[in-house]
Amino acid sequence: MNINGQTLGLRRMGPADAASQPGIGCRNGGACLCLALSLCLSAPALGQESETNTAPVTPAINILHCGPFDLFPQVAAGVTYDDNIFIRDTNPQSDLVWLLSPGFELAAGDYNEREISFASIKYAPAFVLFTDHSVNDAIDHDASLQAQWHPARVNLGLQQRIGIYSGSLVEAGNRVDRRLYDTELKAASEISPKTGLEFVGTQSINDYESFNSFNEWTAAGWLNYSLTEKTHAGAGVTAGFVDNLKGANQTYQQGLVRMTYQVAGKVDLRGSAGAEVRQFEDDPRDRLDGIFSLGLTYHPLERTEIKLDAFRRTQSSVALTDQDYTITSLSAGLRQGFLAKYAATLDGGYNHLDYLARTTSIDATRIDDYFFVRLGLQWQATDRALAGVYYQYRKNDSNDAFSFENNQLGVNASYRF
């Protein structure tokens, strides 16, 4: 998962953000469509975690419209001063890090509202250059595919994200090259106007160079019920299997209840809670734990946005063989627009990581407390152009050899054609 540009080792797939309106059409629609498809199919299916924090690319009116497909070229750039690029407790190394990230999205159907069928492909490489430590120069990648087929009472969905990253990994306390592949298949069916069934299968391939790689598969089933037009509830079970390439494997089962409450443009509240039981290949003892997730997005005023996120779950350790950690996380953010084209942002969070052994021969004692705070200022220069500056401070207190402090100061800009 990426927390303000820093990876802890947990990841989740996010939806694409695109908007389009009919624009300038190609004179040769077939040729334009073939070109757009060839760009997407020839792009490496990889993922990106930028070394610097680039400004988010803003949705813009589409100017490349090829039959049912819309093509959105975009570019982002940034430069960051980082006073601890290897996130070490002793002898920190500083550098000025440059980033250039061109990219595109190709989409068709209802990819904006996502209420009916749509498809979207995105790709963005990131060229990362270090002023003094050029041995760390890298090209990161980020590619994703999302598709939904929604006839009548059935909803079938596919998400695929593939990534190559080279940046710092907080859990490992160093820079780590890694290849990450996430797949999700979803099928939902409406039983009645208020009741529905949902089935979700996931695969996560996590390849870490010189660290602990693992693969994970899950299968989940949900029974959903609409309490009111704005409130929806569900109950479900999940079964998972984790194949640890360096150590004992594990299985787990979860029982969860969830609820969402939405008021268009005002409140988006979602949460889930339940219990998890884990079994370990080299430990006869089962482990029972509570898990939850909570998310809130609130707009008290037209240009004010407040976000709150919290969760607790267990993850395989990348840094320590035959160990997991339970992470409890809380983060909050505030975005306030002012004048006509400006916005100020404030984000912060805390993560508590408690390590546990997967075998009886290991005594897991590591505990981490990770903090971060980030201040930002953004300027919406045009409908297509966005620029910003930011400062971020983060600190990890660990009773093992993984403590560090880090300051980052950067500027960034993005443009969507």
Legacy VTK file of the C-alpha trace (Angstrom):
# vtk DataFile Version 3.0
C-alpha trace
ASCII
DATASET POLYDATA
POINTS 417 float
0.000 0.000 0.000
1.198 3.472 -0.811
0.855 5.994 1.998
1.693 9.434 0.658
4.313 8.044 -1.651
5.809 5.575 0.817
5.233 1.855 0.638
4.678 -0.243 3.735
4.289 -3.517 1.868
0.484 -3.596 1.662
-1.207 -2.802 -1.618
-4.712 -2.403 -2.960
-5.991 -1.806 -6.429
-7.604 1.573 -7.102
-10.061 2.583 -9.822
-8.990 4.671 -12.758
-9.980 8.320 -12.675
-10.976 9.638 -16.076
-13.617 11.905 -17.574
-14.300 12.697 -21.178
-16.648 14.523 -23.454
-17.015 14.119 -27.225
-14.210 16.032 -28.853
-12.234 16.111 -32.069
-12.762 12.844 -33.935
-10.151 11.100 -36.104
-10.733 11.383 -39.835
-9.789 7.724 -40.183
-11.492 6.125 -37.201
-10.192 2.631 -37.948
-6.588 3.786 -38.242
-6.837 5.843 -35.056
-8.340 2.922 -33.132
-5.611 0.562 -34.368
-2.940 3.038 -33.306
-4.475 3.470 -29.852
-4.814 -0.280 -29.348
-1.257 -0.921 -30.520
0.021 1.630 -28.016
-1.802 -0.134 -25.201
-0.962 -3.688 -26.202
2.716 -2.934 -26.782
3.103 -1.083 -23.467
4.864 -3.090 -20.751
2.389 -4.486 -18.248
4.193 -3.051 -15.281
3.547 -0.788 -12.268
4.935 2.497 -10.968
5.715 3.951 -7.598
7.294 7.317 -8.225
10.382 8.390 -6.328
9.095 11.951 -6.184
5.516 12.986 -5.503
4.005 14.234 -8.744
0.881 16.361 -8.838
-2.245 14.369 -9.692
-3.312 14.635 -13.311
-6.639 16.425 -13.531
-9.541 15.182 -15.665
-9.887 17.163 -18.892
-12.163 17.385 -21.894
-11.089 14.648 -24.269
-9.611 15.768 -27.598
-8.786 12.313 -29.048
-11.992 10.446 -29.778
-11.723 7.285 -31.908
-15.101 5.679 -32.421
-16.134 4.270 -29.002
-12.621 4.807 -27.573
-11.212 7.899 -25.864
-7.450 8.380 -25.593
-6.023 10.576 -22.824
-2.279 11.306 -23.129
-0.764 12.866 -20.005
2.573 13.816 -18.502
3.736 14.473 -14.945
7.076 15.731 -13.630
8.607 16.587 -10.302
11.760 17.184 -8.317
12.231 16.326 -4.633
14.958 17.019 -2.109
15.171 13.899 0.088
17.481 13.971 3.134
17.454 10.166 3.662
17.015 8.299 0.367
17.935 4.912 1.910
15.726 5.493 5.029
18.547 4.625 7.457
18.959 5.481 11.119
22.702 6.143 10.781
24.702 7.903 8.064
21.685 9.188 6.081
22.340 10.092 2.437
20.571 13.042 0.821
19.928 13.752 -2.842
17.897 15.737 -5.328
15.620 13.305 -7.189
14.055 14.087 -10.580
11.066 12.361 -12.135
9.385 12.420 -15.551
6.292 10.276 -16.111
4.481 10.316 -19.469
1.444 8.106 -19.789
-1.958 7.540 -21.315
-5.387 6.063 -20.698
-7.509 4.349 -23.343
-11.150 3.914 -22.344
-14.552 3.051 -23.766
-18.079 2.806 -22.448
-19.282 4.227 -19.144
-15.767 4.623 -17.664
-16.704 7.851 -15.886
-19.817 6.866 -13.904
-19.121 3.080 -14.089
-22.771 2.172 -13.754
-22.879 0.101 -16.973
-20.281 -1.633 -19.153
-16.858 -0.039 -19.677
-13.169 -0.821 -20.258
-10.068 1.177 -19.356
-6.335 0.614 -19.920
-3.698 2.854 -18.322
0.089 2.899 -18.593
2.686 5.300 -17.198
6.452 4.751 -16.970
8.401 6.889 -14.498
11.970 7.933 -15.255
13.718 8.466 -11.904
17.089 10.264 -11.864
19.327 10.960 -8.848
21.641 13.980 -8.923
24.443 12.424 -6.826
23.535 8.728 -6.409
23.079 7.861 -10.072
23.482 4.133 -9.365
19.865 4.300 -8.133
18.505 5.712 -11.417
15.549 3.626 -12.534
12.568 3.358 -14.822
9.491 2.364 -12.838
6.271 1.309 -14.531
2.576 1.275 -13.778
-0.061 -0.411 -15.949
-3.650 -1.363 -15.217
-6.675 -2.843 -16.926
-10.247 -2.473 -15.700
-13.332 -3.850 -17.412
-16.971 -4.275 -16.453
-19.840 -6.012 -18.230
-23.190 -5.078 -16.727
-26.209 -6.494 -18.547
-29.527 -6.428 -16.669
-29.110 -7.991 -13.191
-25.570 -9.329 -13.670
-22.301 -7.452 -13.121
-18.995 -9.051 -14.160
-15.727 -7.227 -13.489
-11.988 -7.651 -14.054
-9.097 -5.632 -12.622
-5.432 -6.224 -13.374
-2.501 -4.173 -12.127
1.145 -4.938 -12.874
4.029 -2.941 -11.444
7.788 -2.597 -11.291
9.001 -0.352 -8.461
12.443 0.637 -7.178
11.827 3.027 -4.291
12.180 2.768 -0.532
10.159 0.168 1.381
9.498 1.159 4.990
9.064 -2.421 6.219
12.451 -3.417 4.733
14.267 -0.247 5.794
15.929 0.168 2.402
15.393 0.637 -1.312
13.941 -2.553 -2.820
13.395 -3.585 -6.451
10.111 -5.439 -6.789
7.550 -6.739 -9.273
3.926 -6.834 -8.187
0.977 -8.378 -10.039
-2.609 -8.061 -8.776
-5.689 -9.618 -10.357
-9.326 -9.430 -9.248
-12.364 -11.139 -10.756
-15.827 -10.165 -9.541
-19.323 -11.464 -10.286
-22.467 -9.935 -8.776
-26.105 -10.844 -9.319
-29.301 -9.140 -8.216
-31.737 -11.527 -6.525
-34.370 -8.899 -5.787
-34.503 -5.093 -5.852
-32.935 -5.075 -2.367
-30.892 -8.281 -2.248
-27.847 -9.464 -4.178
-25.015 -11.987 -4.238
-21.365 -11.147 -4.902
-18.339 -13.390 -5.489
-14.753 -12.118 -5.627
-11.514 -13.949 -6.436
-8.055 -12.375 -6.192
-4.479 -13.274 -6.995
-1.450 -11.299 -5.761
2.073 -12.136 -6.987
4.767 -10.281 -4.988
8.349 -10.652 -6.216
10.923 -8.803 -4.060
14.581 -8.865 -5.098
16.787 -10.187 -2.235
13.805 -10.183 0.162
10.901 -12.493 0.993
8.592 -12.973 -1.972
5.103 -14.412 -1.584
1.949 -15.175 -3.563
-1.588 -14.924 -2.218
-4.982 -16.158 -3.440
-8.405 -15.386 -1.957
-12.032 -16.337 -2.646
-14.903 -14.423 -1.063
-18.702 -14.584 -1.113
-21.109 -11.851 0.012
-24.817 -11.475 0.599
-25.766 -7.817 0.151
-28.929 -6.002 1.245
-30.109 -2.428 0.650
-31.539 -1.080 3.890
-32.458 2.245 2.289
-31.563 4.099 -0.894
-28.478 5.505 0.874
-27.571 2.643 3.222
-26.358 -0.789 2.143
-25.189 -3.737 4.270
-23.603 -7.107 3.624
-22.221 -10.233 5.265
-19.593 -12.493 3.806
-16.825 -15.036 4.230
-13.314 -15.136 2.747
-10.790 -17.969 2.412
-7.138 -17.282 1.607
-3.886 -19.117 0.941
-0.404 -17.528 1.195
2.528 -19.246 -0.536
5.710 -17.900 1.078
8.702 -18.659 -1.134
11.106 -18.469 1.856
9.297 -20.052 4.761
6.109 -21.661 5.983
2.868 -21.263 4.055
-0.409 -20.268 5.691
-4.161 -20.333 5.195
-6.837 -18.121 6.702
-10.602 -17.668 6.899
-12.523 -14.448 7.587
-16.077 -13.666 8.569
-17.096 -10.061 7.936
-20.021 -7.672 7.983
-19.917 -4.388 6.081
-21.983 -1.265 5.566
-21.941 1.807 3.332
-23.775 5.116 3.621
-23.712 7.649 0.801
-25.197 11.066 0.207
-24.264 12.235 -3.290
-21.597 14.925 -3.186
-21.687 15.145 0.609
-20.903 11.945 2.565
-19.313 8.612 1.648
-18.997 6.314 4.677
-17.906 2.679 4.393
-16.790 0.135 6.955
-16.323 -3.552 7.648
-15.474 -5.606 10.731
-15.077 -9.234 11.656
-12.755 -12.018 12.758
-9.931 -13.938 11.111
-8.502 -17.384 11.875
-5.038 -18.294 10.506
-3.360 -21.686 10.234
0.401 -22.122 9.722
2.239 -24.940 8.015
4.877 -25.322 10.770
2.807 -24.332 13.808
-0.111 -26.427 15.095
-1.653 -23.442 16.838
-4.353 -21.395 15.081
-4.382 -17.635 15.525
-7.642 -15.699 16.034
-7.648 -11.949 15.489
-10.058 -9.094 14.860
-9.926 -7.161 11.584
-11.676 -4.023 10.379
-11.619 -1.216 7.849
-13.214 2.231 7.943
-13.325 5.006 5.379
-15.019 8.409 5.398
-15.089 11.174 2.808
-17.014 14.277 3.871
-17.640 17.586 2.092
-18.997 20.046 4.680
-18.554 22.884 2.161
-18.287 22.986 -1.617
-14.476 23.321 -1.637
-13.706 21.496 1.607
-12.954 17.780 1.750
-12.200 15.734 4.865
-10.979 12.124 4.685
-10.526 9.515 7.378
-9.229 5.960 6.907
-8.465 3.193 9.395
-7.834 -0.531 9.136
-6.362 -3.560 10.886
-5.135 -6.685 9.071
-2.280 -9.212 8.867
0.402 -9.230 6.152
3.392 -11.452 5.305
6.700 -9.800 6.169
8.990 -8.916 3.290
11.981 -8.234 5.558
11.860 -11.094 8.101
11.592 -14.754 7.074
8.778 -16.832 8.614
7.151 -13.775 10.176
3.929 -11.836 9.613
2.915 -8.512 11.037
-0.432 -7.143 12.119
-0.803 -3.524 11.050
-3.226 -1.091 12.679
-3.453 2.128 10.699
-5.134 5.515 11.088
-4.821 8.387 8.612
-6.661 11.645 7.971
-6.583 14.358 5.356
-7.977 17.839 4.755
-8.214 19.644 1.424
-9.374 23.265 1.319
-9.834 25.265 -1.868
-9.333 29.021 -1.783
-9.371 31.901 -4.233
-10.288 30.590 -7.670
-7.554 28.082 -8.531
-5.743 27.123 -5.329
-6.032 24.381 -2.731
-4.136 23.604 0.483
-3.779 20.043 1.758
-2.847 18.540 5.118
-2.420 14.780 5.583
-1.137 12.699 8.451
-1.168 9.166 9.755
0.080 6.563 12.203
0.761 2.849 11.671
1.517 0.288 14.377
3.181 -2.934 13.190
3.336 -5.886 15.590
5.329 -8.877 14.292
4.448 -12.519 14.932
6.124 -15.834 14.081
4.819 -18.429 11.635
6.853 -21.242 13.219
7.518 -22.363 16.799
11.290 -22.038 16.309
11.192 -18.224 15.945
10.615 -15.610 18.616
9.127 -12.558 16.875
9.807 -9.370 18.854
9.857 -6.530 16.295
7.444 -3.637 16.826
7.310 -0.540 14.594
5.507 2.777 15.007
5.418 4.788 11.793
4.281 8.431 11.590
3.948 10.850 8.695
2.649 14.357 8.075
2.425 16.134 4.736
1.620 19.745 3.781
0.833 20.727 0.216
-0.273 23.634 -1.957
-1.782 23.115 -5.423
-2.451 25.517 -8.278
-5.001 24.590 -10.961
-3.434 26.658 -13.744
-5.921 25.507 -16.412
-8.505 22.767 -16.824
-5.652 20.518 -17.947
-2.633 21.751 -15.959
-1.895 21.362 -12.256
1.199 22.353 -10.263
2.082 22.033 -6.607
4.646 22.142 -3.811
4.777 19.914 -0.744
6.714 19.059 2.405
6.605 15.646 4.072
8.065 14.421 7.351
8.043 10.769 8.337
9.538 8.732 11.130
9.704 5.057 11.978
10.391 4.007 15.584
11.432 0.349 15.617
12.862 -1.828 18.368
14.825 -3.584 15.603
17.276 -2.090 13.085
14.612 -0.301 11.022
14.255 3.148 12.632
14.692 6.309 10.560
13.663 9.941 10.114
13.095 11.550 6.743
12.276 14.988 5.322
11.151 15.590 1.752
10.521 18.896 -0.024
9.350 18.942 -3.616
7.607 20.627 -6.509
5.525 18.867 -9.155
3.365 19.498 -12.185
1.092 17.534 -14.502
-0.728 18.094 -17.781
-3.491 16.096 -19.444
-3.840 16.596 -23.172
LINES 1 418
417 0 1 2 3 4 5 6 7 8 9 10 11 12 13 14 15 16 17 18 19 20 21 22 23 24 25 26 27 28 29 30 31 32 33 34 35 36 37 38 39 40 41 42 43 44 45 46 47 48 49 50 51 52 53 54 55 56 57 58 59 60 61 62 63 64 65 66 67 68 69 70 71 72 73 74 75 76 77 78 79 80 81 82 83 84 85 86 87 88 89 90 91 92 93 94 95 96 97 98 99 100 101 102 103 104 105 106 107 108 109 110 111 112 113 114 115 116 117 118 119 120 121 122 123 124 125 126 127 128 129 130 131 132 133 134 135 136 137 138 139 140 141 142 143 144 145 146 147 148 149 150 151 152 153 154 155 156 157 158 159 160 161 162 163 164 165 166 167 168 169 170 171 172 173 174 175 176 177 178 179 180 181 182 183 184 185 186 187 188 189 190 191 192 193 194 195 196 197 198 199 200 201 202 203 204 205 206 207 208 209 210 211 212 213 214 215 216 217 218 219 220 221 222 223 224 225 226 227 228 229 230 231 232 233 234 235 236 237 238 239 240 241 242 243 244 245 246 247 248 249 250 251 252 253 254 255 256 257 258 259 260 261 262 263 264 265 266 267 268 269 270 271 272 273 274 275 276 277 278 279 280 281 282 283 284 285 286 287 288 289 290 291 292 293 294 295 296 297 298 299 300 301 302 303 304 305 306 307 308 309 310 311 312 313 314 315 316 317 318 319 320 321 322 323 324 325 326 327 328 329 330 331 332 333 334 335 336 337 338 339 340 341 342 343 344 345 346 347 348 349 350 351 352 353 354 355 356 357 358 359 360 361 362 363 364 365 366 367 368 369 370 371 372 373 374 375 376 377 378 379 380 381 382 383 384 385 386 387 388 389 390 391 392 393 394 395 396 397 398 399 400 401 402 403 404 405 406 407 408 409 410 411 412 413 414 415 416
